[in-house]
Amino acid sequence: MRKTLLSVLLILIIALAILLMVNGLSLGSFQINGFKGINNKNDELTQAISDANSENDNYTSALSKLETDVESLADAKKRYLDLIAQSSESEIKDATQTKTYTIEYLWSKIGNHATKEGVTLKMDVVSSTLGEQEYRNLNFTVDGEYLAIVQFIYDLENDSDLDFIAEDFDMTSKHATFTVKDVKIQQELGTETSTDDTSEDSTVSE
């Protein structure tokens, strides 16, 4: 009889051990993972690693494209500045953009790009290098992450509605200043635009 009880107890212990190994044990905050739990955790970890690798590949690809775009932009800007250096004042005036903007339209377009890229923007409308009242220079001060600032400048220069060319760069990791010169801004009827260097000073934040 005693041997029978011991045999039954041993069988129950073995069965319990097998169940624990397969399903694990959970008592409040105390938990032991069984084979199923370990496999599930392994699957979750494998998926997380796969997702992280995919995100890293996407980031690397996007960064590579952005760096290529920045290099192309820098090359185009150098060619433009070289051309400007060899041009007379009259030739520069003839080549100046002919589009006329209202200041409200400019703020709408530029502000949308700033909001999209998550940068903080300040724009000063000042006297143009052409010396004509209808043309103005736009001085930009931009704060944000480095890639966001670069993308914001890229957006401005590739917006076909603006025809902007950014010049006089001064850029650090989270701050940049640059100028867009000789922008033709429509005058309001019955008003004249001041020619001092603080004719417009506005800020757009993220």
Secondary structure, DSSP 4 states (H G I P E B T S, - for coil): -HHHHHHHHHHHHHHHHHHHHHH-EEETTEEE--HHHHHHHHHHHHHHHHHHHHHHHHHHHHHHHHHHHHHHHHHHHHHHHHHHHTS-HHHHHHHS---EE-HHHHHHHHHHHHHHHT-EEEEEEEE-TT--TTEEEEEEEEES-HHHHHHHHHHHHT-TTT---EEEEEE-SSEEEEEEEEEEEPPPTT-----STTSEEEEE--
